[in-house]
Amino acid sequence: MALRAHYIIGVYMAFHDSLMAEKFYIFVMLSLPDKQVKEAGMVPIKSVEEIINKAKEFLGAHPFTYIMPHGNEALPELKE
């Protein structure tokens, strides 16, 4: 009941992302300081080319990975 009464999609997404960061490498290109991104359990990057190189570094020459250039557009947005 408490979860339903106080559910906020942004909080859920942040919690979900933190769980995923414990299991997977999550590379993000954000305007946040690198230190803050690392504290969230993610790996900061500056370009798409960098993510491809890092994926190869972590996972080998032919990595299985997802690249979402505009990932923020894939998340739900609350409109009132």
MIGUTOR-246690 format. One line per field, with one value per residue: x, y, z of N, C-alpha, C in turn; residue in one letter; residue number from 1. Coordinates in steps of 0.02 Angstrom, whole numbers, padded with zeros to 5 digits. Layout:
% MIGUTOR-246690
npx X:...
npy Y:...
npz Z:...
capx X:...
capy Y:...
capz Z:...
cpx X:...
cpy Y:...
cpz Z:...
res A:...
n NUM:...
% end
This chain:
% MIGUTOR-246690
npx 00041:00097:00198:00122:00053:00151:00222:00337:00386:00515:00594:00583:00647:00777:00812:00803:00903:01014:01019:01047:01172:01250:01260:01297:01405:01378:01384:01385:01344:01346:01306:01346:01469:01613:01649:01529:01452:01525:01508:01377:01388:01412:01497:01580:01575:01634:01602:01521:01610:01704:01631:01614:01748:01778:01686:01739:01860:01821:01743:01794:01841:01723:01598:01443:01323:01217:01181:01118:01090:01009:00956:00876:00759:00699:00645:00500:00395:00317:00171:00070
npy -00059:00063:00081:00095:00212:00308:00303:00349:00374:00419:00396:00258:00223:00270:00187:00061:00078:00087:-00043:-00112:-00059:-00124:-00250:-00241:-00159:00007:00132:00304:00458:00608:00773:00786:00794:00687:00621:00615:00533:00414:00387:00348:00224:00206:00218:00356:00432:00518:00517:00431:00352:00327:00246:00131:00089:00067:-00034:-00137:-00150:-00195:-00308:-00380:-00406:-00414:-00357:-00391:-00281:-00143:00011:00164:00304:00415:00393:00450:00477:00357:00328:00335:00480:00591:00676:00813
npz 00000:00042:-00053:-00171:-00139:-00135:-00253:-00377:-00540:-00580:-00466:-00456:-00578:-00553:-00445:-00509:-00607:-00523:-00473:-00591:-00620:-00529:-00583:-00717:-00838:-00856:-00966:-00980:-01060:-01003:-00942:-00814:-00681:-00693:-00574:-00502:-00585:-00577:-00441:-00443:-00491:-00624:-00784:-00845:-01008:-01155:-01290:-01429:-01498:-01399:-01312:-01389:-01402:-01265:-01235:-01313:-01248:-01120:-01152:-01259:-01435:-01511:-01446:-01360:-01344:-01298:-01374:-01342:-01413:-01383:-01251:-01151:-01216:-01223:-01103:-00997:-00992:-00885:-00914:-00880
capx 00000:00140:00231:00074:00034:00207:00260:00358:00423:00585:00627:00588:00698:00842:00824:00815:00969:01066:01025:01080:01242:01285:01267:01322:01440:01334:01422:01339:01371:01304:01339:01365:01541:01632:01648:01459:01431:01558:01476:01314:01403:01415:01561:01569:01607:01627:01580:01499:01671:01734:01593:01630:01815:01775:01651:01787:01910:01791:01707:01827:01838:01654:01555:01370:01305:01166:01199:01057:01116:00964:00922:00825:00697:00671:00614:00435:00393:00252:00144:00009
capy 00000:00122:00089:00123:00280:00355:00283:00401:00339:00438:00362:00188:00216:00278:00125:00009:00091:00071:-00116:-00133:-00039:-00174:-00311:-00228:-00096:00057:00190:00359:00521:00657:00836:00783:00782:00616:00594:00601:00476:00356:00373:00316:00156:00204:00238:00414:00434:00583:00511:00365:00315:00305:00189:00072:00068:00041:-00098:-00186:-00158:-00235:-00368:-00413:-00374:-00413:-00355:-00389:-00224:-00098:00081:00204:00372:00463:00350:00486:00475:00290:00324:00367:00549:00608:00740:00829
capz 00000:00046:-00118:-00219:-00119:-00144:-00313:-00424:-00592:-00580:-00410:-00476:-00630:-00520:-00408:-00559:-00636:-00473:-00472:-00653:-00616:-00489:-00622:-00785:-00851:-00887:-00988:-00993:-01084:-00969:-00925:-00744:-00669:-00695:-00506:-00484:-00625:-00547:-00376:-00458:-00513:-00697:-00814:-00887:-01073:-01188:-01360:-01449:-01515:-01336:-01285:-01429:-01382:-01197:-01238:-01338:-01195:-01066:-01174:-01315:-01501:-01538:-01386:-01364:-01303:-01324:-01374:-01349:-01419:-01350:-01203:-01114:-01255:-01216:-01037:-00995:-00968:-00857:-00939:-00843
cpx 00044:00175:00183:00056:00089:00250:00274:00403:00497:00624:00635:00644:00768:00860:00841:00885:01025:01074:01061:01154:01283:01300:01303:01365:01390:01375:01372:01376:01324:01343:01358:01440:01555:01628:01577:01433:01460:01526:01409:01324:01406:01482:01548:01606:01595:01601:01557:01560:01704:01697:01607:01698:01815:01739:01698:01840:01883:01768:01739:01812:01767:01604:01481:01348:01248:01192:01135:01078:01073:00921:00868:00758:00663:00635:00546:00439:00322:00230:00078:-00040
cpy 00063:00135:00120:00196:00331:00339:00342:00367:00356:00403:00288:00179:00224:00215:00068:00017:00073:-00005:-00141:-00115:-00088:-00237:-00300:-00165:-00050:00118:00245:00421:00575:00722:00839:00773:00707:00584:00574:00540:00411:00337:00338:00245:00149:00230:00298:00408:00502:00579:00440:00322:00287:00245:00125:00045:00037:-00027:-00153:-00201:-00205:-00303:-00405:-00379:-00368:-00413:-00358:-00335:-00185:-00027:00120:00277:00425:00424:00385:00486:00407:00281:00359:00438:00564:00675:00752:00866
cpz 00000:-00021:-00169:-00202:-00135:-00205:-00358:-00476:-00592:-00525:-00427:-00527:-00599:-00481:-00455:-00589:-00587:-00467:-00533:-00651:-00574:-00530:-00689:-00786:-00885:-00902:-01005:-01015:-01057:-00959:-00851:-00737:-00667:-00625:-00485:-00522:-00595:-00480:-00386:-00485:-00589:-00721:-00859:-00954:-01104:-01260:-01374:-01467:-01452:-01308:-01324:-01409:-01312:-01195:-01262:-01285:-01140:-01090:-01233:-01381:-01529:-01480:-01403:-01317:-01336:-01321:-01388:-01352:-01385:-01299:-01163:-01150:-01249:-01149:-01038:-00967:-00945:-00883:-00902:-00887
res M:A:L:R:A:H:Y:I:I:G:V:Y:M:A:F:H:D:S:L:M:A:E:K:F:Y:I:F:V:M:L:S:L:P:D:K:Q:V:K:E:A:G:M:V:P:I:K:S:V:E:E:I:I:N:K:A:K:E:F:L:G:A:H:P:F:T:Y:I:M:P:H:G:N:E:A:L:P:E:L:K:E
n 1:2:3:4:5:6:7:8:9:10:11:12:13:14:15:16:17:18:19:20:21:22:23:24:25:26:27:28:29:30:31:32:33:34:35:36:37:38:39:40:41:42:43:44:45:46:47:48:49:50:51:52:53:54:55:56:57:58:59:60:61:62:63:64:65:66:67:68:69:70:71:72:73:74:75:76:77:78:79:80
% end
